[in-house]
Amino acid sequence: MLNISSTIETDEIIMNSKYNYIIVQSVRCNNGVQHGDIHVCPVPGQYPFTPDLFVECPKSMKTDYPVGTKFRIKAKITDKEGGTPFIYSHYSWPFEVIYE
């Protein structure tokens, strides 16, 4: 969950948000809050793309690769009609698997 100061900073960035390439990673979340137990989140160190933001991305990133896989995606921070900010990457866009 975002704290208030983080939300204010994120809201300011949303207004000028353009698509950027970022690195994300699939993780297992057992909180059951949103969309199953495997989520995708940004790796740390990519401000304003912080790991606490939900990522909307191709489902295949969660179903076709093992948990912990890293990907490079084109994405931006947005909100849906004034809702909670999240990171958006269109489901049909290509992504790159990062092999370490």
ZIJOBEL-V87568 format. One record per backbone hydrogen bond with DSSP energy under -0.5 kcal/mol. NH is the residue of the N-H (numbers start at 0). CO is the residue of the C=O. If there is no record, write none. Layout:
nh:NH co:CO
nh:NH co:CO
//
This chain:
nh:6 co:2
nh:7 co:3
nh:8 co:4
nh:9 co:5
nh:10 co:6
nh:11 co:7
nh:12 co:8
nh:13 co:9
nh:14 co:10
nh:15 co:11
nh:15 co:12
nh:16 co:13
nh:19 co:74
nh:21 co:19
nh:21 co:72
nh:23 co:21
nh:23 co:70
nh:24 co:40
nh:25 co:68
nh:26 co:38
nh:28 co:26
nh:28 co:36
nh:31 co:28
nh:38 co:26
nh:38 co:36
nh:40 co:24
nh:42 co:22
nh:48 co:45
nh:49 co:47
nh:52 co:49
nh:54 co:39
nh:55 co:53
nh:55 co:86
nh:56 co:54
nh:60 co:57
nh:61 co:58
nh:62 co:58
nh:63 co:59
nh:67 co:25
nh:68 co:65
nh:69 co:97
nh:70 co:23
nh:71 co:95
nh:72 co:21
nh:72 co:70
nh:74 co:19
nh:74 co:72
nh:75 co:87
nh:77 co:85
nh:80 co:78
nh:82 co:79
nh:85 co:77
nh:86 co:53
nh:87 co:75
nh:88 co:55
nh:92 co:89
nh:95 co:71
nh:97 co:69
nh:98 co:96
nh:99 co:97
//
